[in-house]
Amino acid sequence: MARGGNVVPEDEELWNWAKCGKITHQCAVLVLTLRRDGELPKDLINAAPEGGELFERIRARLLTR
């Protein structure tokens, strides 16, 4: 996404993804790893359903940024 020159979606769009279900909510959180500037929506990250070990490590890293 980022290498292709596309913009990382805004928080509002990621919340729309999150409302679609567990997998899309987790995908929205993973997309946040591409965001290099600005604040991360910690509430979106915290609200994501529990995932596997790798997802949880990514979530923890995002929450410390």
C-alpha positions as CSV (number, residue, x, y, z in Angstrom):
1,M,0.0,0.0,0.0
2,A,2.6,2.5,1.1
3,R,5.2,1.4,-1.5
4,G,2.6,1.7,-4.2
5,G,2.2,5.4,-3.4
6,N,-1.2,5.0,-1.9
7,V,-2.4,6.9,1.2
8,V,-3.0,5.0,4.4
9,P,-6.7,5.3,5.1
10,E,-7.9,7.9,7.7
11,D,-9.2,6.8,11.1
12,E,-12.9,7.1,10.0
13,E,-12.4,4.7,7.1
14,L,-10.6,2.2,9.4
15,W,-13.5,2.4,11.9
16,N,-15.8,1.6,9.0
17,W,-13.7,-1.5,8.4
18,A,-13.8,-2.4,12.0
19,K,-17.6,-2.4,12.1
20,C,-17.6,-5.1,9.3
21,G,-16.4,-7.9,11.6
22,K,-13.5,-9.4,13.4
23,I,-11.2,-10.0,10.5
24,T,-11.6,-6.6,8.9
25,H,-11.1,-5.0,12.3
26,Q,-7.8,-6.8,12.7
27,C,-6.9,-5.8,9.2
28,A,-7.6,-2.2,10.0
29,V,-5.2,-2.5,12.9
30,L,-2.5,-4.1,10.7
31,V,-2.9,-1.2,8.2
32,L,-1.9,1.1,11.0
33,T,1.6,-0.3,10.9
34,L,2.0,1.6,7.6
35,R,1.2,4.9,9.2
36,R,4.4,6.8,9.7
37,D,3.2,10.2,11.0
38,G,0.5,11.4,13.4
39,E,-1.3,9.8,16.3
40,L,-2.5,6.3,16.1
41,P,-6.2,5.7,17.1
42,K,-5.5,3.7,20.4
43,D,-9.2,3.1,20.9
44,L,-9.4,1.3,17.5
45,I,-6.3,-0.8,18.4
46,N,-7.6,-1.6,21.9
47,A,-11.1,-2.5,20.6
48,A,-9.9,-5.1,18.1
49,P,-10.8,-8.6,18.9
50,E,-8.2,-10.9,20.3
51,G,-6.0,-12.5,17.7
52,G,-3.1,-14.9,17.4
53,E,0.3,-14.4,18.9
54,L,1.7,-12.4,16.0
55,F,-1.3,-10.1,15.9
56,E,-1.0,-9.5,19.6
57,R,2.7,-8.6,19.3
58,I,1.9,-6.2,16.6
59,R,-0.9,-4.7,18.7
60,A,1.4,-4.3,21.7
61,R,4.0,-2.6,19.5
62,L,1.5,-0.1,18.0
63,L,0.2,0.8,21.5
64,T,3.7,1.8,22.6
65,R,4.3,4.1,19.6
